[in-house]
Amino acid sequence: MYTRTRLARVTRWAMALSCLSVATCYAVEEGTHIAQAGSDAEMSTISGEASNPRRHYRLRDPKILDPERAAEIYAIAREAMGVGYPLSGSEVARDYLSWRRFNSTPYLSARHGNHYLNNYANERALAYGEFEAAGRLPVGAVIAKDSFSVTNSGGILIGPLFIMEKMPQGFNYVSADWKYTLVRADGTLFGETNGPGANRVEYCISCHLAQERYDHLYFIPKDYRH
Ligand code: HEC
């Protein structure tokens, strides 16, 4: 599944791009490297079996960034994301960076493995921007959340792409017809509801189920909405 050559390509690409401005060159001098969350170093922190996780790969020691720095690093990370995630062949992974983003600046989330997150939604999911007042989203609505983290030693780690796509009624009663997909940084598909690796994304359904009255959506922490 996980090929080092593909990852190396993404890394080289990201490194090349990261030197386009003085500000980001500084980060490289600090020793920035881009790795894949869920790589060997991080696997040791997983809870449960790798094939059937109970929660996300979690970074044990994330560096806390001020909003400006988080935005700056995201600008670098985005370039690598735009290369890595689409290797999965997923249309969402290919397109989501051109969709509307609903958070003002990347925000840190313990729920998604201590990564910095960004939430995008496609046209069918524009009601997502009404947050708790959004109601049930229509078939074809897609929300995509990318993720990255920065380690205390200065490395940028690209995390997974988390996707929720509203499928036709009857797709999956328990998930309220949401298809959950997790694409890893190197473009490998970790799992999707009713598809390959479905058991690996069951834990998504269980946690989101707690938000049944909001169509299983959690939205964005209030300080980061826009
Ligand atoms: C432990 C609980 C938990 C688990 C497990 C979980 N999520 Fe989430 N999810 C959240 C919370 C809380 C938010 C909103 C805040 C945030 O982004 O962390 C959210 C937000 C999202 C969003 C943005 C839509 C929304 O609800 O506002 C997507 C997409 C998403 N999660 C996908 C996934 C996928 C795919 C998985 C499984 C691979 C997953 N989540 C597993 C708690 C969880």
Residues whose N, C-alpha, C, O or C-beta is under 5 A from the ligand:
A	BS01	HEC	S109 R111 H112 L117 I143 A144 K145 F162 I163 M164 Y180 T181 L182 V201 Y203 C204 C207 H216 L217 Y218 F219 I220
